[in-house]
């Protein structure tokens, strides 16, 4: 098909959807470069959350999960704790 595509991983908070009491994980999705109504751009597709979501925070782009490994890219790591908080910003910058 010769369509440019890339793997993406990052954080997807609960902005605009019902709150989930379970801790969020780091989801993955893919993006495809297509010519749309406003011109060519990267479009996001997410098989897990098969509806538009807001608040994606991209950590890495690559060809696959190996290219985007966050915890092993710099060698072995021991994670003692981690927390991410997101809030929707309404209006201007």
Secondary structure by P-SEA (a helix, b strand, c coil): cccccbbbbbbbcccccccccccccccccccccccccccbbbbbbbcccccccccccccccccccccccccccccbbbbcbbbbbbbbbcccc
